[in-house]
Amino acid sequence: MVESARFEALIEEIDRTQVGVEERNLIEQAVRLAEELGADELAYRARVRLTASAYMTHDMDAMLASFAWCAGQHAADPQRFPALLGDNPHAPGLNLLLQYNWAAKVLTWIPAIALAEVYRCLDEMAERYARAGMSPRTAVFARFRVAYHVGDLAAADTLRHERHRYPVEPETGCAKCQTAEEGYFLHLAGDQAGAVALFEDSLEDHDCSLEYEKARILLPLVLTGEAERARAIHLESIRSLMRSPDLLELLPFELVFCAVTGNAERGLALLERALETIVPDPLNQDQHFALATAIALLLETLSAEGHGAVRVRGAQNSALAVLWGAELSGEDTRADALAARLWARAEDIAAVFDARNGNAFFARRLEQTRALRGSDFPAPIRTTGRYEPAPPAVPAEPDTPERARAAAEFLALTGGPADAAGAVEHALDLTPDDLPARLFLSSLLISMYRDLGQGERARTILEARVDELRLAGLIEHAKNEERMGMLQFGAATLEDVTLLRSEADDLRAVGAPAAVRAHALTSLAHVLDRADNLEEARDLAAEAYALAVEDPSPYGFHPSLGLHLAILERRLDRGQAALALLDTLLAEPSSGFVRAHTLFQRATLHAERGETEAALRDGEAFLAQVTGGADRGIEITALDFTAQMLSTLDRDAEAAARTAYAIDLARRSEDDRLVSLHLSLGRYQNWAGAAETAVETLDTAYRMTGEDEPLLDAEILVTLGDAAASAEQFSLAYGAWSQVMDIADHVEPPEAAAVGTRAGLALGALLMRMEDEEAVERLERAAAWARTQDDLGPILETRHRLGLARARFGDPAGVTELEALRAEIPDGTWLAADVTDSISRALTALDRAAEALPHARAAGAAYALAEDPGAAVASGVHEARILVRLDRADEALERYHTLGESVPAEAPIRAQIVEEWAQLLESLNRHAEAHALRTREQGR
């Protein structure tokens, strides 16, 4: 009884759970439990659901096995194993008869299954429907779909008309889905206009998911001259599609759209995103054919645009071998090479299907796709380019001392100890006579084995190092290292400070060699640094560095000591001293390991000082040294840093391309910065003008956050709203900014006030554009949040926008607030000009044009003094409009004339000025002058 109740609870949970991994796990638990109980009726209920889940997640093997078992049970005893398990005939997990439809379709996708077996399934389906007293409509539809899938288009056309002779019943499936299926048949048959009409019909009042319809309508729309409509549908649907379990089925349609509309670069980005998650079903050769032809078309288009050498990231995933026909090497992933492979792969698949079907239908489909090569139906969606990394800096064959040491230092820099230790040992083996190099390498190795928890091995290397120092006659150095042991190789803690101080004092007292004293002092300095005792740490580091410069042998480690000193100077806000020292260090030869860290320190210091170009130069040099390491974390850091510098220099497209590559690395290395990188990427894409792409990126970022990260959610959403507004997706912008304000209402930390203010300002501006009085309430909330912050900027801006909004919607208090604000702002500033302009516009909105006029004139002059000619022209246009309202036409004409003489021909506002000027002339019955003005403007 208890187990039966547990089974019922599992079924209830299955029916509440979205299709996917969690749902599948629950179903398999229910199947196992039913089998343990020996209850076939319960197993039937679980397996009918398994058939549906496996079909929707494209696990054809499990789907067919489960369906066959359920169909056999139903045939043997329809009373114990009824076709309909619930009161919702549309629920695919509850209706065996609807699943016959799927089974017949799936069997056609597997060329190893003979058509006789497919038709047997269709005959059984028709018999079951007749026996149940149901309309044959769905059985005929299933036969229609099989007919066109196997290339019998004449039979398919007959069957699609026959279907409509039978009544629609609840059990006959979704009528809109079937209409869309007919549309796809017409597309394959060459009737693109007919296909579009049926697809459009299927999109209206559709109760099911619209992803299939939106993907399949794209090419027919393009081919019938409606590329812009296809573009809009593509942008509308792609965000949900990339998360859909039907991604594998629908991706080919999206890629073909991108290939023929001038969006091959975008198509490549979509493909690479999909390759992260898709796992093609080995049985579904129809799916492999569609993917192969679409990807081949896309990549050949990309190659024709000059990007054949671009590598398809993620293509080497072993799970994709079933799609490519083999696992790929690095060269195989080039766009041109992979395109050639996939055309050949599609030919092979087509031959197998056509042999099974007894026609050349798949060969014709292949040629139809090939015929799209070179097509140009422009509907561009802006992207931000692609970053291709330089080859890794590590030597390919570390077979000389120099190469071996470079490889070891590269791995020490870019990988963890486990990756680098072997390379360091190899470098030591090849460097028997270079004592400074050996001491540097053995120092790295000791620290690595200590970090790996292999203390005994680290001590063994240290003992050999001490012996080597003695053999070289460096007795004092050997004694010191033997005495201090691992404390001088990163193992010292605060508990060892007294011992380290005593050692340093003793070495000073006995006049030990400078290098020995430096070694001891730097160990003490590092411990004090970790304890935030920065002043003393800095003094000790300076002493150690000076001693190491005085006596560079045998260690030759003064560059690394100088680097530590520079870091301490920077932490103590002594930027100039740190920069001078870093400049000195980089002017001298040093190990690649130390040089890379020195470059990054100087890059970050330049960035802190606002020296962006210098920061970028050093960041680029650092990136070149860390590209291609085993642990990609440091490379991601370098990419992220240089992207920030590029964005600061208004090179946002380059910043976005670089960040997209960092995201690719972060995914593959499971780096925990994925969300923040997506947020940065979305910002850069939006600032670079690729707003639609930014919306997709930020939507992805939002869906990656945890439930307990409201402030991160808010930051992503406010940025998503900015991108959506730039893309003119205003309902999405409204929703995103509203959600941010709701978050800010319920989160206490002051950080929420800042993001809430931003959202309120943005939403207020949007609502004002829409002439919606809700703008006032939103701006009032933004102003309340702004007052809780220390920053004066948001306070002034919210007061400014709120005053203008109140006046816009009829409240004279808005003008009073703007005038009070203007009184607080110094003359001669851009903000003074802007508030003056707002006062003029607020007065105009309140029908106080005579009062508004002097403010408009003053704003124009103030903008000009503030060196903002664009805003000055806008104020001039506003002034001319006020003069028209005041029936001072001659003055208005003079103002338009002045503006027309001063505004350059390429300025976007010029056309507006000329048109308003011409309309004013026409209102005065001066039509000839208006015509001459327009004609002259067109001739410019």
N, C-alpha and C positions, 0 to 999 in steps of 0.2 A: 504493500500500500504506500509505504514511504517512497519507494523507488518510482512508482507510477506518478505520484505527486511531483517528484523531482523532474520527471519527463515532461509533465504538463507545464511546469515552470520554465523549462528550457524552451519549449515550443513558443510560449508567450514572449520570452525574451528574443528569440529568433525573429519573430514577426515584428518586433519593435526596432530591431537593429538594422542599420544601413548595410547594404550589400558590401562585402569586403572581407578582410582577414578575420576580424572579430566575429562576424556573422558565420563565416565558414567554420571556425573553431567550435562555435556553439552547436552547429548542425552535426558536426562529426561527434561531438559529445553525445548528442541525442541518438545518433545512429548506434554508437557503441552501447549506450544504456539499453536501447531497445533489443539489441542482439543478446546482451547479457540476460535480459528478462525472457528471452525466447518469444517475444511478442511481435509477430510479423505485421500486425495492424499498426503498431506504433512505429516499427521500422519503415513502413510504407509512408506514413505521415512525414517522417523525417527525411526520407529519400526523395520524395516529391519536391521538398524544399531544397534538397541538395542539387537536384537537376537544375532548378532555377538559378541557384547561386553559382554553380559551375558554368552555366551558359553565360551568365552576365559577367563573369570574371574570365571568360575565355579559356576555361579548362575543359577542352573538348573530350579528353579521355574520360575524366570523371563524369562529365555530363552524359555521355552516351551510355556508359556502364550503368549509371543510376537510372536513366530513363528506361533502358532495356529491362532492368529488374522490375521497376514499377509497372511497365506495360504488361509484362508477363503475369504479375500478380493480379492486375485488374482483369486481364483476359480470363484467368482461371476462376476468379470469383468476384464479379463486379459488386456484389453486396458487401462483402468484407472490405474490399479495396475500391471504394467509389472514385469516379473520375473527378468529381468536385468535392473538395474537402471543407469548404466554408461557404459563407453567404456572399462572397465577393468573386464573381466569375472572372473578373479581370486580373485578380491576384495570381501571378504566374506560379507562385509557390504553392497554390491551392488547386490548380486546375491541370490535370493530366492531359486533357484533350488539347488545350492550347499548346502544351509541350510537344505534341506530335508535330506541330508547325515548325518548331525549332529543330527537332530531330531531323526532319526531312531536309531542312536548309543546311544543317551542319554536315550531313552525309555528303552533300554536293561539294563541300569544301575540301573533301579528302579524296584525292584522285585514285587512291588505292581501292576505294569502295566502288563496286560496279554500279552502273545506273539501275540495273534490275533490282538491287537492294534498296535504292532510293525510291523507286516506284512501288516496291512492296510496302514500304513504310507509308507512302501516300495512300495506297489502297486500303491499308489497315486503318488509317486515319478516317477516310471517307466512311468505311464500314462502322467505326465506333460512333461517328456523328449521326449516322442514319439510325443505328440501334438506339441511341439516346433520344431520338425524335427531334434532333436539332437541325437547323438550317445548314445546308452544305456550303454556305458562303465561305467559311473559313477554310474548309478542305479544298475548295476550288482555288482560293487565294494561295494556299500552300503549293498547289500544283503549278499555278502561274509563276510563282517565285522560283520554283525549281526550274521551270522551262527556260526562263531568261537567264538564270545562272549558268545553265549548261549550254546556252547559245541557241536554243530553239525559239527564235524570236517570233516566228509566225504562230506557233502554238501558244506562246505567251500572250500575244495580242488577242487571240481568240478567247483565251481563258479570262483575261482581265475584263472583257465585255460580258462574258458569261457570269462572272461573279455578281454583277449588278442586277441580275435577274432574280436573285434570292434575297429574302428578307434579312434585315439586320436584327440580330438578337444579342443580348448581353454576352453570351458565350462566344460570339464570333470575333472577338478581339477589337482592338482600337481602330475605328474607321479612318481616323486621320493618319495613323501610321501606315495603313494600307494604301491610302491615297498617295502618300509620299513614296511608297514603294513603286507605285505605278509611274510616278514622276521620274524615278531613277531608271525604270525600264525605258521610258521615252528618251531619256538622255542617252542611254546606251544605243538605242535604235536610231539616234541622229535627229530626233525632233526636239530641239532645244527650247523653242518657244512653248511647245506643249508641256515639256518638263517643268519649265518655270511656272506656268499657270497652275499645275497640280501641286508643286511645292508651295507656292504662295497660299493656295487653299489649305494645305495641311498645316501651315503656320498659324492659321486663325482658329481660335477657340480650341487649342490642342491641350488635352488633359495630361498627356505623357511628356517625357523629356523632349525638348526640341533640338537636342544636339545633333541627331542624325539629319534632320531636315535642314538645319542651318549649314551643316558641313556639305551636304550633297547639292544644295542649290547654288553653291559658289561658282563652279565652272559654267553651268548653264547660264547664269546671269552674265558672267564675263563674255561668253560666246554670243549673247544676244545684245551686247552693247551696254550692259548695265554694270560696268566694273565698279563704279562708285557705290552702288547699292550693295554689291558683293563685299566691298571693303568695309562698309558699315556693319554688315552681318558678321563678318570675320572678327572685327574688333569687339563686337557685342558678345560673341560666344566663346572666344578663345580662352578667357580666364577660367570658365567652368570646364571647358573641354580638357585642359591640361590636368585636371584633377579627376576626370571621369573614368570609370572602369571601361568605357568604350573608346578610350584614347587610341588603342591600336587599330580599331576599325575606322575611325574618323580622321586620324592624322593624315593619311594619304590625300584626302580632299583639300585639307588646309595647305599642305606642301605644294600641291599642284597650283592652287590659287596664288601662292607666293611666287612660284616659278614664272607664271605667265603675266604677272601684273607689276613686274619691276621690283619685287620684294624678296629676291633670292637670299640676300644677307639676313633678312628677318626669318625666312624659312629655315636657314641653317641654325639660327639660334633656337627656334622652336624644336627642330629635330634634336639638337643636342640636349635640350631640356627633357625631351621625351626619352632619349636613350638612357637617362639616369634611372628610369623606373620601369620601362616596358620589358616584358619577358614574353617573346613570341611563343605561341603554342606550337609544338613540333608537328601536330597533325594538320593544322589549318593552313594548307598550301594556298588557298585563295587569298588569305590574309598576307602571306608572304609575297604573292604576286603583286597585290595592290601596293604594298609598301615598297617593294623593289622598284617598280616602275615609277612611283612618285618620287622616291629619293633619288633615283637615277636622273630623272628630269630636272629636279632641283639642283643637283650637284653639277650636271652638265651645263645648266644655265649659269651657275656660279663660275664655272671654269671659263665659259665664253666671255664672262665679264672680267677675266684676267686673274681669277683667284683659284686656279686649279691646284696650286700647291698648298692651299689651306688644308689643315688636318681636321677631320671630324672628331671632335672631342667626345670620348665615351664609346667610340666605335669598337675599341679593343675589349670591351666587356665580354667575357666568355659566354654569358647567357645569350648573346646576340649571334653566336656562330650559326645557329639554325637559320637565321635570316640571311646572313651573308653567304652561307654555304661552307664556311670554314672560319676558324679563328684568325684574326687579322694581326699583322705586324704593324710597326710604325709607318712604313712606306705605303702599306695597303690602305691606310686611313686618309691619304690625300684625296681631295675632292675628285680630281680627274680619274685617279686609279679606282676609287670606290664606285664612281659612276659607271665605268666600263665593266667592272665586276657585276654590278647589279643589272645592267642591261642583259648581260650573258645569263645571269641567274634567272631573270624573268623569261628569257627565251626557253630555258630548260623547263621551267614550271609550265609555261604555256604548252609546250610540246606534250607533256604528260597529260594535262587536262584535255587537250584536243584529241589525243589518242583514246582517252576514256570516253569522251563525248561524241566522237565520230564526226567532228567538224573542225573549222579553223577559227572558232569564236575567240579564243584567248589570243591567238596570233593577231587577229584584227584589233583586239583591245590594245595589245602592245603597240601596234603600228599607229593607232589613234593617239596614244600618249606620245609616241615619238614625233608625230606630226606637230605637236605643240612646241617643239624645240624652236627657239627663236621667236616665239609669239610675243607680241607687244600690245598688251591691253593696260596701259598705265593707270595704276591706282595706288600711288606710292604711300607707304607708311614709314615715317622717318625713323631711322635707327641711328646708333651712335658708333658704328664702326666696330672693328675687331682688333684686339691686341694679340700679336704673335710674339712669344718670348724669344729672346736670343738663345742660342745653344748653351747648355750648361757650361760653367767655367771649369768644372773638374776635368783633368786630363783623362782621355779615354784609356790609355795604357800607362799606368804608373810604374814604368820599368827602369827609371833612372832615379838617383837620389832627389833631384830637383822635382821631377814629376810626382814621385811618391810623397814627398813632403807637401806639395801643393794639393794632392788628392786628400791627404790626411787632414790638412787644415780646412779644406772645403767641407769635408764631412763633419769635422768637429764644429764648424760654424753652422752648417745647415741641417745636421742630423743629431739624433740623440746619441748618448754614449754607446749604446748597443750597435749602432750603425758605424760609428767612427773608430771604435777601439781597434778593430782588426786592421784598418788602414793605417793607424798610427804605428802599430807594431810592425807592419810591413815597411813603413818608412824608416823606422829605427834599424831594421835589418839591412836596409840599403844605404845607411848613413853611418858606417863604422868609425869614420875618422873626423867627423865634423862635430866637435864637442858642444859648441853653442847650440847647434841644431838639435843634437841628441838631448841636451838638457831641457830645451823647450818642449820637445815631443814627449819626453818621459814625464815632464810636469803635467802635460795634458792627460797622459795615460793614467797616471796615479789618481788624478781627480776623477776621471771617468769611471775607473773601477771602484773607487770609493762611492760614487753616485749610484753605481749598479749594485751596491751592497756586497761587493767582493773584496772585503777588507784585506784578507790574507794575500790575495794576488797583488793588491796595491802595495802592501808592505814588502813583498818580494821584489817588486820593481824598484821601490825606494832603496832597498838594500843594495841592489845592483848599481843603482845610481851613485850611492855613497862610495862604493868600491871604485867606480869609474872616476869620481872626483879625486880619490886618493892616488890612483894610478897616474893621474894627470898632474900630481904634485900640489893639488889644491886642498891641503890638509885642513885649513881652518874652515873652508866651505864644507868639507866632508863632516868634520866634527859637529858643526852647527846643524846640518840636516839630520845627522844621526841622533843628536840630542833632542831636537824638536819634533822629529818624526812627522806624522800626518798633520800636525798643527799648522805647518807651513804650506799645506796643500788643500786648504778649504775646510778642514775639520774643526778649526778653533771656534769656540763659542764664548759667550760672555763670562762663563765660569773660568775661562783660560786667560782673561785679561791680565790678572795679576802676574801670572807666569810669563806672559808675553812682554809685559812692561819690564819685569826683572831681567829677562833675556836681552832686551834692547839696551837697558842701562849697562849691563855687564859688557856687552859688545862695544859700547861706546868707551867704557872705562879702560878696556884692554887694548883699544885701538885696532879692533878687528878690521880686516879688509873692507873697503867701502861696499863692495857687492854683497858681502855677508850681512853687514848692518842693514843694507837696503832690503834684503830678503826678509829679515826679521821685522823691520819697521812696517813693511807693506802688509804683513800678516796681521799685525796689531791694528793698522789703519782700517783694514777691511772689516774686522770685528766691530770696531767703534762706529764705522759707517752703518753697519746693519743695526746697531743700537741707536742710530740717529744722533750720535755725539759728533756732529759734523765738523765743528770748528777744530777739535783736537785731531780728528781723522784727517782733515785737510792739512794741518801742520805736519803730521807724521808722513803723509803721502808726499808732501813737498820735499821733506828731508830725504825720503827714500828715493825720489826721482833724481834729486841733485846728486846723491851718492852713486846711483846707477849710471848717470851720465859721466861722472868722474871716473868710474871704473866699470866699463861695459863688459869686460870679460870676467868670468867665462860665460855668464848667462846671456848677455846681450838682450836683457829684458826691459831696458829703460822705456821703449815705446809703450809697453803695456802699463808700466807704472805711471807714465805721463798721462795715459788715457784715464786711469783711475783718478788722478789728481784733477784733470779737466772736468770729469763728472762731478767731483765734489765742489769745484769752483762754481759750476753751473747750478748745483743744488743750493748753494749759498748765495745765489743771485749775483754772482760776479761774472757776468756773461762775457765782458770784454777780456778778462784774464783767461777764461776758459777758451775763448775763440783764438786768442793769440797762441796758446799752448797747442791747440788742435792744429792750427796752421803749421806750426813748427814740426809737429809729429808727422803730418802728411807730406811734408817736404823732404823727409828722410826715408830711407829704405826700412821696411819692417815686414814681418810675416803677413801673409794674406789674411790670417785670422784676426790679428790685431788691427790691420789696416781697415778691414770691413767695419769693425765696431767703431773705429775712430771716425770713419766717414759718416756713419749714421748719427753719431753724437754731434758732429758738426752740422749735419743736415737739420736735425731737430733744433739745434741752437739757432741756426739761421732762421728757421721757421718762427721760433718764439720772438725773434727780433724783427719780424716782418720782412726779412730779406728773402723773399719767396723764390726768385730766380736762382739765387745761390743755393737755397735749400733743395730746389729741384735738381740742380746739377749734382750735388752730393748724393741725393737720394737715388738718382739714376745710376751713379757709379756704384753705390751700395747694392742696388738691385742686380746689376750686372754680375756682382761677385757672389750672389746667393741664389741665383736662378737654377732650378733643376735639382735641388738637394733632396735627400731622402725624407726629411721632415719638412713639409712645405710651409710650416708656420712662420718661419722667418721671411720667406719669400712673400707670403701673404701680407706680412707687416710692411715690407718694402713697397709692394704694389699699392697698398692702402695709403701709405704716406705720400708716395709720388702722385697718386690720384688726387689727394687733397691739395697738393701744391699746384697741379695742373688746373684744378677747378678755381683756385684762388687767382690764377692768371687768366681766367675766362676761357680756358680750353676744356670745357666740360665734356665734349664728345670724346676726347682722348681719355679724360678721367673715367668716363663711363665704361669705355672699352677695357681699360685696365682693371677696373673693379669687377667687371663681368668675368674676366679671366681669374681674378682672385677668388670669386665665388666658385668657379669650377674647381679650383684647387681645394678650397675649403670643404666642398662636398665630398671630394674623394678622400680627404684626410680627416674627415669628421671633426673639423675645426669648429670651436664653439662661437665663432664670430659670424655665422651665416646670416643671422637676422640683421645685425648692424651693417654688414656689407650690402645686403639687399636694400636697406634704408638709404645708404649712401648712393648706391647705384640709381635708385629711383629719383633721388634729388638731382644727380648729375644728368640723367636722361631728360628730366623735365627742363632743367636749365639750358640744355643743349637743343631744345625744341622738339624732342621726341616724346611728347606728352602721353600719347596713347601707349607707347611701350612702357613708360614710367608707371602708368596706372597698373599694368600687368605685374610689373616687378614689385610694386608696393603692396598689391593685393596678395602676392606670394609671401611677402615679409609678414603681413598681418596674420596670415594663417599659420605661420610658423611659431608665433609667440605662445607662451604658457598662460594658463588661466590666472596666475597670480602676478601678472606684469602689466597692471593698468597704465602706468606711465609710459612704458614702451609702446603699448597699444596706442595710446593717445598721440605720441610723437609720430608713429607711422601713419595714423589716420589723418592727422592734420596735414602731413606731407602728401598723402594720397588725395586729399581734398584739393590741394594746390594743383596737382597734376591733372586731376579730373576737370577742374575748371579750365585749365589751359587747353585740354582736349575738348572743351565744350560739352562735357558730360556733366551737366549742371545738377541733375538729380542725384548722381553719385557724390558730387562734391557736397551738396546739401546734407546728404545722409552721413558722410564721413565727419564733417565739421560738427554736426549736431551730436554725434556720438562722442566726440572729444569733449564737448561741453558737458554732456551727461557724466562722463568720467571725472571731469574736473569738479563737478558738484559733489562727488562721493569719495574723493581722495583727499586726505588731509595735508600731506606734505606740500610745502610752498611751490615745489616744481610744477604741480598741477595747475597753479595759477598762471604760470607763464604760458603753458601750452593752451590752456583755456582761453587766455587773452588772445593768442594768435588765431585760434579757431573762431572766436567771437568777432574779431575784426574782419576776418575773411568772409564769414557768413553774413555779417552785416553789409559788407560791400556787395556781395552777390544779391542779397535781398533788395538792396537799393536799386540795383540795375533792373531788377524784376518789378520795381515799384510796389514792393510788398512792405506793409507797415510793421511786420514782424521784425524788421531790421532794427527798430528802436529798442525793442526788448532784448534782442541779442547783444546789441552794443552796450546796453546798460549793464548786462552781466559781465561783459568784457571789461568795462570800466571799473566794476567792483573788484575784479581779480587784479587789474593793473594797479589799483591803489594799495594792494597788499605787498607789492614788490618794491625793491630798492631802486630799480631802474626808472629814471624819469621818462625815457623815451616812450614806453607803452602808455604811461599816464597821459602824456600830451597827445599821443595819437588817438587814444580812445575818446578823450574829451573832444578832440577835433571832429572825429567821425560821428560821434553821438550828437553834437550840436548841429552838424549839417543834416543828419537824418531827421532830427526833430523838426527842423525848419521845413525839410522836404515834405513832411507829412502834416504840415499846417500848424505847428506849435511855435509861436514867436519866441518862446524861451530859448530856442536853439540859437537864434541870432545873438541874444544876450550872452549866452555861454561862449560863442565864438569870439565876440568882442572882448570878453574878459580874458580869454585865452590869448588873443592877439596882444593885449596890453602887457602880458607877462613875457613876451618874446622880443628879443633885441631886434631893432631895425637892421636891415641889410642882410638878413639871413634868408636862406631858401624857405625855411619853415614860416617865417613872417609873410613871405609872398604867398605861400600856399594857403595859409589861414585867411589872408585878405581875399584871395580868390574865392574861398569857400563862403566867406561872408557875403560876397557879391551874389553867388549862386543861391545861397539861402534866402536872401532878400528877394531875388527873382522868383523863387518858388512860392514866396508869400505874396506875390503880386505887388511888390514894392520896388518896381523897376527904377524909378527915379533915384531912390536911395542906393540901389545896386550899382548904378553907372560909375560913380567916382571910385568905388572899390574895385571894379573891373579894370579901370584905367590904371589905378595904383598897383594892382597885382601884376599887370603886364609889364610895367616899368620895373617892379621889384624882381620879377623873374629874370628880366634881361640883366639887371645888375648882379644877380646870383648866377649868371652864366648858364641859364637854362632856356635857350631860345625856343625849344619845342613847347614848353609850358607857356612862354610869353605869347606865342602865336595862338595857342588855345584860349588864353585870356582875351586876346584880340578878337577872336571869333565870337566869344561870349559877349564882348562889348558891342560888336556890330549887331548881334541879335537883340540886345537890350535897346539899341537905338531904333531898330525896326519896330519893336513893341511900343516904343514911345512916339511912333509916327515921325521920327526924325530921319526920313529916308535919305536926304542929301548927305547927312553926316555918316549914315550907315554905308552909303555907296563909297564915300571917301575912305572909310575904314577898310572896306573890302578891297578897294583899289590899292591901298598901301600894303595890305597883306599879300595881295596877288603879286605885287612888284617884289616883295622881299622873300617870299617862300620859294625854295628851290623846286624845280619841276619834279624831282624824284621823291619829294616829301609826300607821304600818304595823305596828309591833311589837305594838300593843295586841291585835289579834285573836289572835296567838300566845299572849300572856300569859293571856287569858281562856280559851282552849281548854285550855292546860296546867293551869290552875287548876281548870277543870271536870272534866278527866280525873282529877286527883288526888282531887277530891271523889267521883267515881264509884268509884275504887279503894277508897275507904273506905266504900262502900255508902251514900253520902249523895246519892242520885240526885235527890231533889227539889230539893236545893240547887243541884246542877249544872244541872238544867233551868231553875230560876229565874234562875241566873246568865246562862245563854245567852239566855234570853228577854229579860232586862233589857238585855243588850248589843245585841240586835237592835233593841230599841226606842229606842236612843240616836239 
